[in-house]
Structures are given as structure tokens and as C-alpha cells.
Amino acid sequence: MSACMTTKTNVGAFREEEGDVYTYATGKQVWIFWGIFPVGRTNVATPPDGNCQVMTRRTFGDFLISTLTLGIVTTYTIKVRAKRKNN
């Protein structure tokens, strides 16, 4: 069910780089009143070279929060993925 709620954005040379993909950082974005108003801004760290993939999705926990609050509070999970450099 979360496949239709997933956005992946490649930044810099992420796609062209070689190496193993790993999770660099994660965060949660919280919205209120059915996703109309964001609660603050979520700052998720990115690699120093800027080459990464930013994935925004709704996990099972996010759906659970939304369901229990009848949509008044909605959350999204943000994951930054990077590649380890093989030397």
C-alpha cells in the first residue's frame, strides 16, 4: 500500500556512482489537519559530497498514526540513502 505513496529523488551523481547503498539519515515530517499545515521543518542530514537519494514514503506506522487520529495528524518518513565508495 505504501508503494503508491513513495517518492524517490536522486541528487547529484547518485545514480552513476558505484558502491553499496546504505541509509545515511532518516527523519519524520508531521502534518496536521489532514495534511494542510506542516508542523515545523524537518532537516535531514545529507552527505558532504551531495550525492544521495531522498526517499519520502508513508510506512505502516505513518498509516497507523493517521488512522488513529482520523487524519488530523499525518506523518511521512524521509530517508536519505548514499553509496559507500569502494576503494
Buried (B, 14 or more C-beta within 10 A) or exposed (E): EEEEEEEEEEBBEBEEBEEEEEEBBBBBBBBBEEEEEEEEEEEBEBBEEEBBBBBBBBBEEBBEBBEEEEBEBBBBBBBBBBBEEEE
